Amino acid sequence: MSKLNKFEEYIIAPGETILELLEVNCMSQLDLADKTGISKKTINEIVKGKAPITTTTAIKLEYVFHIPASFWNNLESNYREALERKKDMESIQEDEKFLIHIPYSEMSKRNWDFIEQTRNPQEKVINLRKFFSVASLEFDTELKRKLAFRKSKNDKFSFDSLYCWLRYGEIQANKDEYPNFNIEQLKINTYKIRELADKPFLEEYNQIKELLKECGIALIFEPHLPNTYVNGVSYKISCEKAIIMISDRGKKDDILWFTLFHEIAHLLLHSKKEVFIDLENTETNDIEAEADKFSRNILIPDNIYNNFIKNNNIYNETIIKKFSIENHISTGIVVGRLQKDKIIGWNEFGNLITRI
């Protein structure tokens, strides 16, 4: 027997109670109609569950059966709610079709809010509705609409996985109080954050988070979900608060630092109404190129970097470490930049890169 069928067994119309009382008191529906002044047709519809017990009817039943009106009101309210719950159970079964696209198992392993471990598809739907704060998985949200045109060249890319990952970030961001978003404070704190870039990102994560919080920005680090191919995201949750999410794609510390400043650039330089998503294998437009340039120059200004490569024909650990110390930057960021520009090979100086 399905959960829906079991649920139906517990739906008892108030009319059933009335019938029992009529039998106990040796009364007919016509007798009740005469005693209450309610038409026999209405009494019959109440008994069949077709007509509701109104407050007025409840008071009249109180006089006849000596049972408080509150009892009849509660009986009616519970019955109507049970009927709506039955409809909702049917819609839950309809929503099960969306489960195929959602990485529920992975989300539950991470103990995300509302996503309890279960194999029951109906329980999964209920948990996901709570997770997304929607009455149906078919409903749109503002965030979902903003993501509608995001595409990746990767055939395995999952819009639904990305949406789940972003929703997790929103839930975490909304757990704390933040000052209003302040772009001037962000300009100041961006350079304070840069001063931390000689150490691994995750070691400085809490301090970076506090510096961004002063600007009205929630920083969330969360490993990517399957088929999201996302490095980072930034956007305004509301007029007063922004969010930056960083994933672990690439598993390298220099990628985390670069992504962080790339997302900061979007909040400083670009539209506050758009959701900026740094996906792998997507076409670079002018906005993304500008964010890349900002991130590169914050980490290692172009003039300093260009002099470095101009004055060195060969590279070794000593040269890289010396440059890193002089510029208060981690060796991994320097190596990552050199590899990106194809000045050294992707397999060189891996020992100078912090893996995560």
C-alpha positions in Angstrom: 0.0 0.0 0.0 1.4 3.4 -1.0 1.8 6.2 1.5 -1.0 8.1 -0.2 -3.4 5.2 0.3 -2.4 4.8 4.0 -2.9 8.5 4.4 -6.4 8.3 3.0 -7.3 5.8 5.7 -6.8 8.4 8.4 -9.0 11.0 6.7 -12.3 10.9 8.6 -15.0 13.4 7.8 -16.7 15.2 10.7 -20.0 13.7 9.4 -18.9 10.3 10.6 -18.9 11.6 14.2 -22.3 13.1 13.6 -23.7 9.8 12.3 -22.3 8.0 15.4 -24.0 10.5 17.7 -27.3 10.3 15.8 -27.2 6.5 16.2 -26.4 6.7 19.9 -29.2 9.3 20.5 -31.7 7.4 18.3 -32.0 10.4 16.0 -32.3 10.8 12.2 -30.8 13.4 10.0 -34.3 15.0 9.8 -34.5 15.1 13.6 -31.1 17.0 13.6 -32.3 19.3 11.0 -35.4 20.1 13.1 -33.4 20.7 16.2 -30.7 22.9 14.7 -32.9 24.8 12.1 -30.5 23.7 9.4 -32.0 22.2 6.2 -32.0 18.4 5.8 -30.1 18.8 2.6 -27.3 20.7 4.3 -27.2 18.2 7.2 -26.9 15.4 4.6 -24.0 17.2 2.8 -22.2 17.7 6.1 -22.6 14.0 6.9 -21.1 13.1 3.5 -18.3 15.6 3.9 -19.4 17.8 1.0 -20.4 20.8 3.1 -18.3 22.2 5.9 -19.2 22.6 9.6 -19.3 26.4 9.9 -18.8 28.2 13.2 -22.6 28.9 13.3 -23.3 25.1 12.8 -20.7 24.2 15.4 -22.5 26.3 18.0 -25.9 24.7 17.1 -24.4 21.2 17.4 -23.1 22.2 20.8 -26.7 22.8 22.0 -27.9 19.5 20.5 -25.1 17.1 21.5 -23.7 19.0 24.5 -20.2 18.9 22.9 -18.3 22.3 22.8 -18.3 24.2 19.5 -14.5 24.2 19.6 -14.6 20.4 19.2 -16.6 20.7 16.0 -14.5 23.5 14.7 -11.3 21.6 15.3 -12.8 18.4 13.8 -13.7 20.4 10.6 -10.4 22.2 10.5 -8.4 18.9 10.8 -10.6 17.3 8.1 -10.1 20.1 5.6 -6.3 20.2 6.3 -6.2 16.4 5.8 -7.9 16.8 2.4 -5.3 19.4 1.4 -2.5 17.2 2.7 -3.9 14.4 0.4 -3.7 16.8 -2.5 -0.2 17.8 -1.5 0.8 14.1 -1.3 -0.3 13.8 -4.9 1.8 16.8 -5.9 4.7 15.3 -4.1 4.4 12.2 -6.2 4.4 14.5 -9.3 7.5 16.2 -8.1 9.4 12.9 -7.9 10.3 13.3 -11.6 12.7 16.1 -10.6 14.8 13.9 -8.4 16.7 12.4 -11.3 18.5 15.6 -11.9 19.4 16.4 -8.3 22.5 14.9 -6.5 20.5 14.2 -3.4 22.8 11.5 -2.1 25.8 13.7 -2.2 24.0 16.6 -0.6 22.8 14.4 2.3 26.3 13.0 2.9 27.4 16.6 3.5 24.7 17.1 6.1 23.2 20.1 4.4 20.2 21.7 6.1 16.9 19.8 5.5 18.6 17.2 3.3 18.3 14.1 5.6 19.5 10.7 4.4 16.6 8.7 3.0 15.8 6.4 0.2 12.2 7.3 0.1 11.5 9.5 -2.9 8.6 11.3 -1.3 10.7 12.2 1.7 13.4 13.5 -0.6 10.8 15.8 -2.4 9.6 17.1 1.0 13.2 17.8 2.1 14.1 19.5 -1.1 11.0 21.7 -1.0 12.2 22.9 2.5 15.7 23.3 1.2 14.6 25.5 -1.7 11.8 27.1 0.4 9.3 26.4 -2.3 5.9 24.7 -2.3 6.8 22.7 -5.5 10.0 21.7 -7.2 8.4 23.0 -10.4 8.3 26.6 -9.0 10.7 29.2 -10.2 12.8 31.5 -7.9 14.6 34.7 -8.8 18.0 32.9 -8.5 16.7 30.1 -10.8 15.6 32.6 -13.4 18.9 34.4 -13.4 20.7 31.0 -14.0 18.4 30.0 -16.9 20.7 31.1 -19.7 24.0 29.8 -18.1 25.6 27.2 -20.3 28.8 25.2 -20.2 30.5 23.5 -23.1 30.8 20.4 -21.0 28.1 17.9 -22.1 27.8 16.6 -18.5 27.1 20.1 -17.0 24.1 20.0 -14.7 22.1 23.2 -14.2 20.2 21.5 -11.3 23.4 20.6 -9.5 24.7 24.1 -9.8 21.4 25.5 -8.5 21.6 23.2 -5.5 25.1 24.4 -4.8 24.2 28.0 -5.0 21.1 27.5 -2.8 23.3 25.9 -0.1 25.4 29.1 -0.1 22.4 31.3 0.3 21.2 29.3 3.3 24.6 29.6 4.9 24.8 33.3 4.2 21.4 34.0 5.7 22.4 32.4 9.0 24.4 35.5 10.1 23.8 39.2 10.4 25.8 41.4 8.1 26.3 45.2 7.7 24.9 46.6 4.5 27.0 46.0 1.4 29.7 48.7 1.2 31.7 49.0 -2.0 34.1 51.6 -0.5 34.9 49.3 2.4 35.4 46.5 -0.1 38.0 48.5 -2.0 40.0 48.9 1.3 39.6 45.4 2.5 40.6 43.9 -0.9 44.1 45.1 -0.2 44.0 43.8 3.4 43.0 40.4 2.0 45.9 40.6 -0.5 48.3 40.9 2.4 47.3 37.3 3.4 48.1 35.8 0.0 51.5 34.5 1.1 49.8 31.7 3.0 47.4 29.0 1.9 43.8 30.2 1.2 42.1 27.8 3.6 44.5 28.7 6.4 43.4 32.3 6.1 39.8 31.5 5.2 38.3 32.7 8.5 40.2 36.0 8.4 39.2 36.6 4.8 35.6 35.8 5.7 35.6 38.4 8.5 37.2 41.1 6.2 34.5 40.5 3.6 31.8 40.4 6.3 32.8 44.0 7.2 31.8 44.9 3.6 28.4 43.1 3.7 29.6 40.1 1.8 29.2 36.4 2.9 32.1 34.2 1.9 31.2 30.5 1.5 33.7 27.8 0.6 32.0 24.6 -0.4 33.4 21.7 -2.5 31.7 21.5 -5.9 28.8 19.1 -6.6 29.1 16.6 -9.4 28.8 18.1 -12.9 28.8 21.7 -11.8 32.3 22.6 -13.2 32.2 25.9 -11.1 35.1 27.7 -9.6 33.3 30.6 -8.1 30.2 32.7 -8.0 29.4 36.3 -6.8 26.1 38.2 -6.8 23.8 40.3 -4.6 21.5 38.2 -2.5 19.6 41.4 -1.7 20.2 45.2 -1.9 22.0 45.0 1.4 24.1 41.8 1.1 26.3 40.0 -1.4 27.7 36.5 -1.6 30.9 35.0 -2.9 31.1 31.2 -3.2 34.3 29.4 -3.9 34.6 25.7 -4.8 37.5 23.3 -4.7 37.7 22.8 -8.5 41.3 22.2 -9.6 42.3 21.3 -6.0 45.1 24.0 -6.1 45.6 26.9 -3.7 46.5 29.4 -6.4 43.1 28.7 -8.1 41.3 29.6 -4.9 43.1 32.9 -4.5 42.6 33.8 -8.2 39.0 32.9 -8.0 38.4 34.9 -4.9 39.8 38.2 -6.4 38.0 37.4 -9.7 34.7 37.4 -7.8 35.6 40.5 -5.8 36.2 42.2 -9.1 32.7 41.5 -10.2 31.2 43.1 -7.1 33.5 46.1 -7.5 33.2 46.7 -11.2 30.1 45.1 -12.7 26.3 45.1 -12.5 24.9 44.5 -9.1 21.8 42.7 -10.6 23.6 39.9 -12.4 24.8 36.5 -11.1 28.5 36.1 -12.1 29.4 32.4 -12.4 33.0 31.3 -13.2 32.4 28.0 -15.0 35.1 25.9 -16.7 35.1 25.8 -20.5 33.0 28.8 -21.1 33.6 31.6 -23.5 35.5 34.6 -22.1 33.6 37.9 -22.6 34.8 41.4 -21.8 33.4 41.3 -18.3 35.2 38.1 -17.4 38.4 39.3 -19.0 38.2 42.4 -16.9 37.7 40.3 -13.7 40.7 38.1 -14.7 42.9 41.2 -15.2 41.9 42.6 -11.9 42.7 39.3 -10.1 46.1 39.0 -11.8 47.1 42.5 -11.0 46.0 42.3 -7.4 48.0 39.1 -6.9 51.1 40.1 -9.0 51.0 43.5 -10.7 51.7 43.3 -14.4 54.7 45.6 -14.3 56.4 43.6 -11.5 55.6 40.3 -13.2 56.8 41.5 -16.6 60.1 42.6 -15.1 60.5 39.3 -13.4 60.1 37.2 -16.6 62.2 39.8 -18.5 65.1 39.3 -16.2 64.9 35.5 -16.0 65.6 33.1 -18.9 65.6 30.1 -16.7 63.6 29.4 -13.5 64.5 27.3 -10.4 63.2 27.1 -6.9 65.6 29.6 -5.5 64.5 32.3 -8.1 60.8 31.6 -7.5 61.1 31.6 -3.7 63.0 34.8 -3.7 60.5 36.6 -5.9 57.6 35.2 -3.7 59.2 36.6 -0.5 59.9 40.0 -2.1 56.3 40.3 -3.2 54.6 38.8 -0.2 53.0 36.1 -2.3 52.9 32.3 -2.1 55.2 30.3 -4.4 52.1 28.4 -5.7 50.6 31.6 -7.0 53.8 32.5 -8.8 54.1 29.0 -10.3 50.5 29.0 -11.3 50.9 32.3 -13.2 54.1 31.1 -15.0 52.3 27.9 -15.9 49.2 29.7 -17.2 51.4 31.9 -19.4 53.3 28.8 -20.6 56.6 30.2 -19.4 57.1 26.9 -17.6 55.5 23.5 -18.1 52.4 22.4 -16.2 54.4 19.6 -14.6 57.2 21.9 -13.3 57.7 23.0 -9.7 54.6 21.1 -8.5 56.2 20.9 -5.0 55.9 24.7 -4.7 52.1 24.5 -5.1 49.8 23.9 -2.2 47.2 21.2 -3.0 43.8 21.1 -1.3 
